Each structure stands twice: as C-alpha cells, then as structure tokens.
Amino acid sequence: MATGVKDIQFKDLEVEEVEVTSAVLMGGAHHLGQYCDKDFKTFMGCRYGHKDPRKCLDEGKQATKCALDYFKKLKEHCNDVFTKHWTCLDYNNQEFGYCRATQKKFDACVLEKLGLECTQPVHLELYD
C-alpha cells in the first residue's frame, strides 16, 4: 500500500470500469453530463468538500455505474449513429466541426430514445 494511505483496501476500489476510448467519451460527453448530472455533482461535491478521495468512494462508484448505464443504453438504442459519430471524431482529431452531420443524427436518436437534448453550442462548422 502507498505511503500515507490508511483505512483503505484494494477491494474497496473494485468497480466495473468504463472501458471506452477518448473518441467515444468525447462523442457521448454532452449527453453523458445530462444523464449522470446528479451522480457527477454528488461525487464532485463530496470530493471537493472532503479533500480526501477515500471518503467519496461510494459516490465515485455511483458516478461510474451511471456512466456505464448510459453507454449501455447508447449501445442498445443508438449504436449505429453513435458509432458513426465517434468514428468521425476519431478520424478528425476529435474536432466536432468536422462531424456536425453525424452529431445531428446522434443527437436526434438520443433525444428520441433517451429523452436527452443536446445543449452543446455549435460555434464552428468546418467544411472539407
């Protein structure tokens, strides 16, 4: 165990992880923030309030669980359009301006199937 870390065991840290790439995280981030808003804010409030991450393990696990649930629902309901969107981001250095067409279809699916509206402002649209 690391020096200075007390009252924690490795079993306390066990949680199913969100095993996705950065392009997948970027592609789904705006809706993920809405979907898990309460859990993320609870975790961050605990984290900043206590200044000790060990005191917020349960809140962190809940935030991770929420993110897993979100990505599972995306896979179930919007897999094709989401895959096209994050693939576009992956091929274009994660610049959203190049992927507005795929984002529009993805946003529409998430609104229809999960009831989440995209609140990301569109500042720039790039053309090839």
N, C-alpha and C positions, 0 to 999 in steps of 0.2 A: 504494500500500500504506500502511496505517496506520502512524503513527509508533511506533517501538518494537517492531514486529513483524518478526522476522527469520526467515530459513530456512523460509519457507512461501510457497507459490504458490497461486493460486486453484484450480488443477487438483487440488491436494491436498485441497480441501474438497468436491469433486464427489461427490455421493451422491444416490441416489433418495430423495426426501423422503416422509414420511408425511403425505399431504395429506388430513387429516380435520378436522372441526370439533371444538370443545371438547366438545359433547354426545356425539359419537362416542368421543372419548378418555375421557370420564367413564364412559360406559356400558360400555366394554370394559376399563377400567383394572385392575380387580381380577384378572381372568384374565390380562391382559397382563403384570402383575407376576409372576405364576407362570410363564407361558410363557417369558418372557425373563429370569428371575431371574438365571441365571449371567452372561449378557451384560451386564445392567444393573449387577450388582455388580462385575464386572470393570472396566467403564468408570468407575464412581464411585470404585472403589479406586485406579485409575490417576490419575484427576482429582485426588483429594484427596492422593494420595501425591506427585505431582509438582508440584502447584501451577502447572502450565503446561499449558493445554489443547492446545497444539501437540504435546505428547508423547503424547497419547491419541487422536489422530485415527483410528487403526485400530480401537481399541476402541469409539469412538463410532460409526464406520461399521458395526461388527458389531452394536451395540445397535439402530441404526436398521434394519438389514437384518432383524433378528429381529422387530421391531415390524411391519415391512411383511409379513413372512411370516405373522404372527399375524392381521393384518387380512384378508389374502387368504384364509386358512383360514376365518375367520369368514364371509366373503362366500360362500365355496364351500359351507360346511356349515350355517350358521345365519343366513343373510341375513335371512329374513322376521322371525324372532323378535328378532334383534338390531336391525333397523330399527325395529320397534315399540318396543323398549326405549329406544333413544337418542332417538327422536322424542318419546316421553313425557317424557324428561328435558329435551329442548329446549323443550317446551311448558310445563314446570313449573319453570322457573328452575333446572334441574339439581338438584332436590331428590329424592333417592331415595325418600323416604317416600311420595310420590305414585305411584311407579312399581314398587311391590313385585310387582304381578301380572305385569307384563311382565318384570321381573327374574327372577322364579321360572321362567318359561318359557325365558328366555335361559340362565339357569344350568343348567337341565336339558339343554338342547341342547349346551352347551359341555362338560358332564360326559360326555354320551353320545358326542359326536363327537370331542372333543379330549382327553378324559380329565382335564379340569381342574375341580377342585371349588372353589366359591366359599367363601372364608374370611372374607368381609366380615361383620362382626357386624351384625345388624339391631337398632338401638337404638330406632327410632321408626317407627311406621307411621301415616300420615295417612289420614283418610277424608274424602271430599267431602261 
